[in-house]
Amino acid sequence: MKISVELTLMPLQQDFEAPIIDFIKRLRDSKFTVLENPMSTQIYGDYDELMPYLTNEIKTSLEQQENAVLNVKIVTSDRSTYEPNF
């Protein structure tokens, strides 16, 4: 099953940009399609391959911070080519 995952990492610290940049760079280095916008990062792939990868990357990111919030949305299709038609 193909999925689309939207991730928003919010470190609760003064220097919040560095952990976000590190997380995004690690996602970019994966074999998955990654798209970004100013508010979130989207990653697309097969559920059985993507979810274990994300579990490890999320754990790595959260272990590097004292406090953080991570919002995750999962859609059951590959939406990487979506373009608004309005």
Protein Blocks (a to p, Z undefined) as FASTA:
>chain_A
ZZdddddddddbfblmlmmmmmmmmmmmpmbdcdddfkbccddddfklmmmmmmmmmmmm
mmmpfbdcdddddddbdfklgccfZZ
